[in-house]
Amino acid sequence: MSTKSSRKLLWLSILTVVAWLAISGVAGPLFGSLSTVQKNDNSKFLPDSVESTQITSLASKFQLGASDELPALVLFVGKADSAQVAAANGFLQGLANKPLVDSKGKLIKDAKGKEISLPISQFLVPKVSMVAFPSAKGDAILASIPISYKSATALLPSKTPSLTGVVTAIRYYATQFSQGNGFTSHVTGFGAILADLFGAFGGLDSSLLLTTGGIVALILIFVYRSPLLWILPLLSAVTALSLAGAIIYELAKHNILTLDGQSQGILSVLVLGAATDYALLLIARYREELHLHESRFDAMKTAWRGVVEPIVASGSTVTLGLLVLLLSQLTNNRGLGPIGAIGIVCSMFTILTFLPALLVLFGRWIFWPKVPHFDSKDEKLTGIWAKVANATSRSPRKYWTAATLILVIMAAFSTTLHASGISEVQSFTTRPDSLVGQEQLVKYFPGGSGDPTLVLVPESEVAKATQVLKAFPDVTNVIPALSAPAIPGQALPPAKVVDGKILLNVTLVESPDSLAARAVVPKIRDAMHQIDPKILTGGTSAVSYDISEAASHDRNLIIPVILLLIAIILALLLRSILAAALLLATVVLSFLATLGVCAVVFHHIFHFVGEDTSFPLFAFVFLVALGIDYNIFLMTRVREESLRIGTRAGVTKGVTVTGGVITSAGIVLAATFTVLGILPLVFLAEIGFAVGFGVLLDTLLVRSILVPALIHTIGPKIWWPSKLKDEEVSASL
């Protein structure tokens, strides 16, 4: 390259780096505020057409069971005579006027660290009385705290969710009351469970990101054996994450997409993992070309041309796979689709622009101590991956038979997966107070106390509907929403009638978020529809049931669409229908094998009760979309080499030169997703393990052994119907 051309590229690189640094200066603060635009309420994830959503909007017309209420249940375990019940009611009467405090009883602080006093009443549903009542055996007292959904999902001056602050304060005051009255207390119910869920996502901005970045840094240092080189790909990956976060922040802030804590956690590991993968591919090819070009600018131009197609194809595959989630009935799944897609696009764009500019500016010395010099031997053409490539070339049938057998045995255990869903309290890997309280609650009260199933019935059918509901063995009580607050010791006010309908509060035996309570919902709906098809059934249990049904619909629709899209992309990229079908089949087999291993590990090692209903879909999206990446990285290089030296030699050369970088990329992606396990949520721990194990399986067995061995067995026909299937160039490495 001429000096003039080199100077132009140098200045272009400088301008590119400056532009990216300016972008980071704007995007960084917005990414830091991403958690402030989260929405984590399951009931808001369902479409308007389902019964639980319809009744939620209609129930707002009834004073009791209003849709703005998030019930938090305070359970006092101990002697519950009339004096203690009266003391508990006195505690409730004074609770509303107490200020928000932290777990140590200190006033909460604003963003500047100044203490502020905010009364709990500011976050409660107005004009709803709080009454404590004893258990049947007089050994516990229960009260429901009507937290307002609208105020509780706002942010405190400290930028933390109000719901978490309210529940923390209630727990502190309940503990203080209990210690002076001989009780032990727990705060549970849907409001408290949701607060603990918010708390679980509180580490997204710090612990998750720092842990992920630290692990990526350690892996890159090990891969490059360089004290400096690892900084460039990690800096590029973090820049991509900040850009994606800034875009998503603006979209979520203006309600264009839905962001929840789960999606934000996945975004962080997805972007850091994918961007680092793309960086590894670019740097490996750049290092290879530095041995062949005297000018680092020529080396980068050649390297960039060599990786742009596989990176764009890989990123497009993942992006389209994620965007298929827009077909989901659940808004949180629909939100994850564009959120993940934005992350992948930002990763591609950053790695193909910012990282090349950085590498060119720093020059060859950034690889120190193993600096790749022009016309020197490339150590990547020898070593373990050259041995693996030659071994599969010599005995392909033996290797693909053994690899397939291993995968089939693993896949056989996939039938033991329990993806029928888990309750809210089963969704934590730790034991927060809401979980302990829920377990204690069912020992003294019906599990549905304080959070009933809602049935909206025409006034003329109330008597019949009540009779049918009380006949259910899973139902302990049926009372209508009242026209006025109940006063202890006096007769109940009449039921409230709105538009000729009455809202029935149906208390179930089981806790409302349990699988048993969920199973009662379709039975109640069937019985009510026989009375009147327009009767609606909602509430927490119904929301859980409807989410489960929506997840099944999504799985059956989205998985086939993703498979079709990936098949089309592979066929266009490789100019081969047979190669696309082969790669797709191996990835699907790898996915089933991963599910089999997950079933064994989750049930017999981690001792999880089961899997979330969305687990198979999420595992499929990430494993198939990301797993196909490594086959794309391999096969684009194999095709490139096959055009020059023939299919057999091309496969051997492709495995040799990509083995190290693809394995490193797989380890990075597996490690980043495994980090999800630090959050105390079963679903994210399961997704983290599934993707981590599945990516390693794809990297170490499918891509390195199974695919090369199958291609060696099939020969040039693998490129059917392209002309390459008829041409076998006689050449050697």
ZAMARGU-4260 file (C-alpha; in steps of 0.2 Angstrom, whole numbers, plus 5000, padded with zeros to 4 digits):
<rodrens>
0) 5000/5000/5000 | 5006/5017/4996 | 5011/5030/5009 | 4997/5041/5004 | 4984/5027/5006
5) 4991/5022/5023 | 4990/5040/5029 | 4972/5041/5024 | 4968/5025/5033 | 4977/5031/5048
10) 4967/5047/5049 | 4951/5038/5046 | 4955/5027/5060 | 4959/5042/5072 | 4942/5050/5067
15) 4933/5033/5070 | 4940/5031/5087 | 4936/5049/5092 | 4918/5047/5085 | 4916/5031/5096
20) 4923/5040/5111 | 4910/5054/5109 | 4896/5041/5107 | 4901/5032/5123 | 4901/5049/5132
25) 4883/5051/5128 | 4878/5033/5129 | 4886/5028/5145 | 4875/5038/5157 | 4859/5033/5148
30) 4865/5014/5150 | 4867/5018/5168 | 4849/5023/5170 | 4842/5007/5161 | 4835/4999/5176
35) 4824/5014/5180 | 4813/5010/5165 | 4810/4992/5169 | 4793/4984/5170 | 4792/4968/5180
40) 4774/4965/5183 | 4768/4948/5175 | 4750/4954/5173 | 4756/4967/5161 | 4764/4954/5150
45) 4747/4946/5143 | 4737/4952/5128 | 4721/4961/5130 | 4711/4946/5123 | 4714/4934/5138
50) 4701/4934/5153 | 4713/4939/5166 | 4718/4955/5157 | 4699/4959/5153 | 4694/4957/5171
55) 4709/4967/5178 | 4703/4982/5169 | 4684/4979/5174 | 4689/4976/5192 | 4695/4994/5194
60) 4676/4999/5196 | 4675/4989/5212 | 4682/4996/5228 | 4688/4980/5234 | 4700/4970/5223
65) 4704/4985/5213 | 4716/4983/5199 | 4728/4996/5207 | 4731/4985/5222 | 4747/4975/5225
70) 4742/4965/5241 | 4757/4962/5253 | 4752/4950/5267 | 4759/4952/5285 | 4759/4936/5294
75) 4761/4936/5313 | 4764/4919/5320 | 4761/4916/5339 | 4746/4917/5351 | 4732/4926/5343
80) 4719/4930/5357 | 4708/4945/5356 | 4720/4956/5365 | 4734/4952/5352 | 4722/4954/5337
85) 4717/4971/5344 | 4736/4975/5346 | 4739/4970/5328 | 4724/4981/5322 | 4732/4995/5332
90) 4748/4992/5323 | 4740/4993/5306 | 4731/5009/5310 | 4747/5018/5314 | 4757/5009/5300
95) 4751/5021/5286 | 4758/5036/5294 | 4776/5029/5297 | 4790/5035/5286 | 4799/5024/5274
100) 4815/5016/5282 | 4828/5004/5276 | 4831/4987/5284 | 4840/4995/5299 | 4826/5008/5303
105) 4835/5023/5295 | 4826/5035/5284 | 4829/5032/5266 | 4840/5044/5256 | 4839/5053/5240
110) 4851/5052/5226 | 4863/5065/5235 | 4863/5055/5251 | 4851/5066/5261 | 4838/5058/5272
115) 4820/5061/5267 | 4804/5057/5276 | 4790/5049/5265 | 4775/5042/5273 | 4770/5024/5269
120) 4752/5030/5266 | 4758/5039/5250 | 4760/5021/5242 | 4744/5013/5248 | 4727/5012/5239
125) 4717/5026/5248 | 4701/5022/5257 | 4704/5003/5259 | 4704/4997/5277 | 4717/4986/5284
130) 4711/4973/5296 | 4720/4959/5305 | 4711/4943/5309 | 4716/4927/5318 | 4718/4910/5311
135) 4705/4896/5315 | 4716/4889/5328 | 4721/4905/5336 | 4740/4903/5332 | 4743/4916/5319
140) 4736/4933/5313 | 4735/4939/5295 | 4733/4956/5288 | 4733/4963/5270 | 4742/4979/5265
145) 4734/4987/5250 | 4750/4994/5241 | 4745/5005/5226 | 4753/4998/5210 | 4754/5015/5201
150) 4764/5023/5216 | 4774/5007/5220 | 4781/5005/5203 | 4787/5023/5202 | 4805/5027/5208
155) 4810/5034/5225 | 4822/5049/5225 | 4836/5037/5226 | 4831/5030/5209 | 4826/5013/5217
160) 4809/5005/5214 | 4796/5012/5227 | 4789/4994/5230 | 4805/4988/5237 | 4806/5002/5249
165) 4788/5000/5255 | 4790/4982/5258 | 4807/4984/5267 | 4799/4997/5278 | 4784/4986/5282
170) 4795/4972/5286 | 4805/4983/5298 | 4790/4989/5307 | 4782/4972/5308 | 4798/4965/5315
175) 4798/4978/5329 | 4780/4975/5333 | 4783/4956/5334 | 4797/4958/5345 | 4787/4967/5358
180) 4772/4956/5357 | 4779/4938/5356 | 4777/4935/5337 | 4788/4931/5323 | 4783/4940/5307
185) 4784/4938/5288 | 4779/4949/5274 | 4773/4939/5259 | 4759/4940/5246 | 4761/4946/5228
190) 4767/4963/5232 | 4781/4956/5243 | 4786/4943/5230 | 4787/4956/5217 | 4797/4968/5228
195) 4809/4953/5231 | 4810/4951/5213 | 4814/4969/5210 | 4828/4967/5223 | 4835/4952/5214
200) 4837/4962/5198 | 4845/4976/5209 | 4862/4969/5205 | 4861/4971/5186 | 4870/4988/5185
205) 4884/4982/5196 | 4888/4964/5201 | 4882/4956/5185 | 4891/4968/5173 | 4907/4968/5183
210) 4907/4949/5185 | 4904/4947/5167 | 4918/4960/5162 | 4930/4952/5174 | 4927/4934/5167
215) 4929/4940/5149 | 4945/4950/5153 | 4953/4934/5162 | 4948/4923/5147 | 4955/4936/5134
220) 4972/4937/5144 | 4973/4918/5144 | 4969/4917/5125 | 4981/4931/5120 | 4995/4929/5133
225) 4997/4948/5131 | 4996/4961/5145 | 4988/4974/5133 | 4979/4966/5119 | 4964/4960/5129
230) 4959/4978/5133 | 4954/4982/5115 | 4941/4969/5112 | 4934/4971/5130 | 4933/4990/5127
235) 4924/4988/5111 | 4912/4976/5119 | 4908/4988/5133 | 4906/5002/5120 | 4893/4991/5111
240) 4884/4987/5127 | 4883/5006/5131 | 4877/5010/5114 | 4863/4997/5114 | 4858/5002/5132
245) 4856/5020/5127 | 4845/5015/5112 | 4835/5004/5123 | 4833/5016/5137 | 4825/5029/5125
250) 4814/5016/5117 | 4808/5009/5134 | 4806/5027/5142 | 4794/5031/5128 | 4785/5014/5129
255) 4790/5009/5112 | 4796/4992/5119 | 4795/4983/5136 | 4811/4981/5146 | 4811/4970/5162
260) 4825/4964/5173 | 4826/4948/5164 | 4829/4956/5147 | 4841/4968/5154 | 4852/4954/5162
265) 4851/4944/5146 | 4856/4960/5136 | 4872/4962/5146 | 4878/4945/5144 | 4872/4943/5126
270) 4881/4959/5120 | 4897/4956/5130 | 4898/4938/5124 | 4893/4941/5106 | 4904/4957/5103
275) 4919/4948/5111 | 4916/4933/5099 | 4916/4944/5084 | 4931/4953/5091 | 4940/4936/5093
280) 4936/4932/5075 | 4943/4948/5068 | 4959/4948/5078 | 4963/4930/5074 | 4961/4934/5055
285) 4971/4951/5057 | 4985/4941/5066 | 4985/4928/5052 | 4986/4942/5039 | 5000/4951/5048
290) 5011/4936/5043 | 5007/4939/5025 | 5007/4958/5023 | 5021/4970/5027 | 5009/4984/5030
295) 4997/4983/5044 | 4984/4993/5034 | 4984/4980/5020 | 4983/4966/5033 | 4968/4974/5041
300) 4959/4977/5024 | 4961/4959/5020 | 4956/4953/5037 | 4941/4964/5037 | 4935/4958/5020
305) 4938/4940/5026 | 4927/4942/5042 | 4914/4954/5037 | 4903/4941/5028 | 4903/4928/5043
310) 4901/4941/5056 | 4886/4949/5047 | 4879/4932/5043 | 4881/4927/5061 | 4874/4943/5068
315) 4859/4943/5056 | 4855/4925/5060 | 4854/4929/5079 | 4845/4946/5075 | 4832/4938/5065
320) 4830/4924/5077 | 4827/4936/5091 | 4815/4947/5081 | 4804/4932/5078 | 4800/4934/5097
325) 4789/4948/5091 | 4776/4935/5086 | 4775/4931/5105 | 4759/4934/5114 | 4768/4939/5129
330) 4774/4957/5129 | 4790/4953/5139 | 4795/4940/5126 | 4791/4953/5112 | 4802/4966/5121
335) 4817/4954/5123 | 4816/4951/5104 | 4820/4969/5098 | 4831/4972/5114 | 4842/4957/5110
340) 4842/4962/5091 | 4848/4980/5095 | 4862/4972/5106 | 4868/4961/5092 | 4867/4974/5079
345) 4877/4986/5090 | 4889/4972/5093 | 4892/4969/5074 | 4893/4988/5070 | 4905/4992/5084
350) 4917/4977/5081 | 4918/4981/5062 | 4922/4999/5065 | 4929/5004/5082 | 4940/4988/5085
355) 4948/4989/5067 | 4953/5007/5070 | 4960/5003/5087 | 4970/4989/5081 | 4977/4999/5067
360) 4982/5013/5078 | 4991/5003/5090 | 5000/4993/5077 | 5009/4976/5078 | 5016/4979/5096
365) 4999/4977/5104 | 5002/4958/5102 | 5017/4958/5113 | 5025/4947/5118 | 5020/4936/5103
370) 5021/4949/5089 | 5016/4943/5072 | 5030/4948/5060 | 5029/4949/5041 | 5035/4933/5033
375) 5037/4923/5049 | 5029/4906/5053 | 5011/4907/5059 | 5010/4896/5074 | 4991/4894/5072
380) 4994/4882/5058 | 5001/4869/5070 | 4996/4862/5087 | 4981/4853/5094 | 4968/4859/5081
385) 4979/4854/5066 | 4979/4836/5075 | 4960/4836/5077 | 4958/4841/5059 | 4969/4828/5052
390) 4962/4815/5064 | 4944/4818/5058 | 4950/4818/5040 | 4958/4801/5042 | 4943/4792/5050
395) 4928/4803/5047 | 4915/4789/5049 | 4922/4783/5066 | 4921/4801/5073 | 4904/4806/5066
400) 4896/4790/5072 | 4904/4792/5090 | 4899/4810/5091 | 4881/4807/5085 | 4879/4793/5097
405) 4884/4804/5112 | 4872/4817/5107 | 4858/4805/5104 | 4861/4798/5122 | 4860/4815/5129
410) 4845/4820/5119 | 4835/4805/5126 | 4835/4813/5143 | 4826/4828/5136 | 4809/4819/5138
415) 4812/4821/5157 | 4812/4840/5157 | 4798/4847/5168 | 4794/4863/5158 | 4776/4865/5165
420) 4781/4880/5175 | 4786/4885/5192 | 4777/4896/5205 | 4784/4913/5210 | 4791/4907/5227
425) 4799/4893/5217 | 4808/4905/5205 | 4821/4910/5218 | 4837/4901/5221 | 4838/4909/5238
430) 4825/4910/5252 | 4819/4928/5253 | 4806/4933/5267 | 4792/4932/5254 | 4795/4914/5251
435) 4797/4909/5269 | 4781/4919/5273 | 4772/4910/5259 | 4777/4893/5266 | 4772/4898/5283
440) 4755/4906/5277 | 4748/4889/5271 | 4751/4881/5288 | 4738/4893/5297 | 4727/4900/5283
445) 4720/4895/5266 | 4734/4898/5253 | 4723/4910/5244 | 4720/4922/5258 | 4723/4940/5254
450) 4725/4937/5235 | 4708/4929/5229 | 4704/4923/5212 | 4692/4935/5204 | 4676/4930/5195
455) 4665/4943/5187 | 4647/4937/5186 | 4630/4945/5180 | 4620/4949/5196 | 4606/4937/5191
460) 4618/4922/5191 | 4628/4926/5207 | 4618/4914/5218 | 4621/4899/5206 | 4639/4904/5202
465) 4643/4905/5221 | 4635/4888/5224 | 4645/4880/5210 | 4661/4888/5216 | 4659/4883/5234
470) 4657/4865/5228 | 4675/4865/5222 | 4686/4856/5234 | 4700/4868/5230 | 4689/4883/5236
475) 4688/4888/5254 | 4677/4904/5253 | 4667/4915/5241 | 4662/4933/5245 | 4657/4947/5234
480) 4666/4964/5233 | 4657/4975/5245 | 4649/4992/5242 | 4657/4999/5258 | 4672/4994/5269
485) 4668/4980/5282 | 4668/4986/5300 | 4673/4972/5313 | 4658/4967/5324 | 4645/4973/5312
490) 4635/4965/5297 | 4643/4965/5280 | 4638/4979/5268 | 4628/4973/5253 | 4638/4968/5237
495) 4643/4981/5225 | 4634/4980/5208 | 4642/4988/5193 | 4634/4988/5176 | 4623/4973/5182
500) 4638/4963/5187 | 4646/4958/5204 | 4664/4953/5207 | 4666/4937/5218 | 4682/4935/5228
505) 4686/4916/5228 | 4699/4910/5241 | 4708/4895/5235 | 4716/4882/5247 | 4733/4883/5238
510) 4743/4899/5237 | 4738/4909/5222 | 4755/4908/5213 | 4757/4889/5215 | 4755/4876/5201
515) 4740/4868/5210 | 4731/4885/5211 | 4735/4887/5192 | 4727/4870/5188 | 4711/4876/5196
520) 4708/4890/5185 | 4703/4881/5169 | 4691/4871/5180 | 4683/4886/5187 | 4682/4894/5169
525) 4673/4879/5162 | 4661/4878/5176 | 4657/4897/5175 | 4656/4897/5156 | 4642/4883/5157
530) 4632/4896/5168 | 4636/4910/5156 | 4650/4911/5143 | 4653/4930/5147 | 4658/4926/5165
535) 4677/4931/5167 | 4689/4923/5179 | 4705/4932/5184 | 4717/4936/5198 | 4735/4930/5201
540) 4732/4912/5198 | 4723/4915/5182 | 4737/4927/5176 | 4749/4912/5179 | 4738/4900/5170
545) 4736/4912/5155 | 4755/4915/5154 | 4758/4897/5154 | 4746/4895/5139 | 4753/4909/5130
550) 4771/4902/5132 | 4765/4885/5124 | 4758/4895/5110 | 4774/4905/5107 | 4784/4889/5108
555) 4774/4880/5095 | 4774/4895/5083 | 4791/4903/5085 | 4802/4888/5085 | 4797/4882/5067
560) 4799/4900/5060 | 4816/4902/5067 | 4822/4886/5060 | 4815/4891/5043 | 4824/4908/5044
565) 4841/4900/5049 | 4839/4887/5035 | 4837/4901/5022 | 4851/4911/5028 | 4863/4896/5028
570) 4858/4891/5011 | 4861/4909/5004 | 4877/4911/5013 | 4885/4894/5008 | 4876/4893/4991
575) 4871/4876/4996 | 4855/4868/5002 | 4863/4852/5008 | 4876/4860/5018 | 4862/4871/5026
580) 4851/4856/5030 | 4866/4847/5038 | 4871/4861/5049 | 4853/4864/5054 | 4851/4846/5059
585) 4867/4846/5069 | 4862/4861/5079 | 4845/4855/5083 | 4852/4838/5089 | 4864/4848/5099
590) 4850/4858/5107 | 4840/4842/5111 | 4856/4835/5119 | 4858/4851/5129 | 4840/4849/5135
595) 4844/4831/5141 | 4859/4836/5151 | 4849/4851/5158 | 4835/4839/5164 | 4848/4828/5173
600) 4858/4843/5181 | 4842/4853/5186 | 4833/4839/5194 | 4847/4829/5202 | 4861/4841/5205
605) 4853/4859/5207 | 4837/4851/5214 | 4826/4863/5205 | 4807/4859/5206 | 4805/4862/5187
610) 4808/4873/5173 | 4798/4889/5168 | 4786/4887/5154 | 4797/4899/5143 | 4813/4890/5146
615) 4812/4878/5131 | 4809/4893/5119 | 4822/4904/5126 | 4835/4890/5127 | 4831/4886/5108
620) 4832/4905/5103 | 4849/4907/5111 | 4856/4890/5108 | 4851/4888/5090 | 4854/4906/5084
625) 4871/4907/5094 | 4876/4889/5091 | 4874/4891/5072 | 4887/4905/5073 | 4901/4894/5076
630) 4896/4883/5061 | 4895/4899/5051 | 4912/4904/5056 | 4919/4887/5051 | 4909/4884/5035
635) 4912/4901/5027 | 4931/4898/5030 | 4929/4880/5023 | 4920/4886/5008 | 4934/4900/5005
640) 4947/4887/5006 | 4938/4874/4996 | 4937/4886/4981 | 4956/4886/4981 | 4962/4869/4987
645) 4947/4857/4986 | 4934/4852/4999 | 4944/4839/5008 | 4959/4850/5011 | 4948/4865/5013
650) 4939/4856/5028 | 4956/4852/5036 | 4963/4869/5034 | 4946/4877/5040 | 4946/4867/5056
655) 4965/4871/5059 | 4964/4890/5057 | 4947/4893/5065 | 4949/4880/5079 | 4957/4891/5092
660) 4947/4906/5089 | 4930/4898/5088 | 4934/4888/5104 | 4940/4904/5113 | 4924/4912/5107
665) 4913/4898/5113 | 4921/4898/5130 | 4919/4917/5131 | 4900/4916/5127 | 4898/4901/5139
670) 4906/4910/5153 | 4896/4926/5150 | 4879/4917/5150 | 4884/4906/5165 | 4886/4923/5175
675) 4867/4924/5175 | 4868/4912/5189 | 4874/4925/5201 | 4856/4932/5201 | 4845/4923/5213
680) 4832/4918/5200 | 4829/4900/5194 | 4825/4905/5177 | 4841/4915/5173 | 4851/4901/5182
685) 4843/4888/5170 | 4846/4899/5155 | 4863/4903/5160 | 4868/4884/5162 | 4859/4879/5146
690) 4867/4891/5135 | 4884/4889/5143 | 4884/4870/5141 | 4876/4870/5124 | 4888/4883/5117
695) 4903/4872/5123 | 4895/4857/5116 | 4893/4865/5099 | 4910/4872/5100 | 4920/4857/5106
700) 4910/4842/5098 | 4898/4848/5085 | 4909/4861/5076 | 4926/4852/5079 | 4921/4834/5077
705) 4904/4830/5070 | 4902/4843/5056 | 4920/4841/5048 | 4918/4822/5049 | 4901/4822/5040
710) 4908/4834/5027 | 4923/4822/5024 | 4911/4808/5022 | 4899/4817/5010 | 4913/4825/5000
715) 4911/4839/4987 | 4892/4835/4986 | 4890/4844/5002 | 4890/4860/4991 | 4874/4854/4981
720) 4867/4863/4971 | 4881/4875/4968 | 4895/4871/4955 | 4907/4868/4969 | 4899/4851/4971
725) 4907/4845/4954 | 4924/4852/4957 | 4937/4845/4968 | 4953/4855/4966 | 4969/4844/4968
730) 4980/4854/4979 | 4988/4853/4996 | 4989/4864/5011
</rodrens>
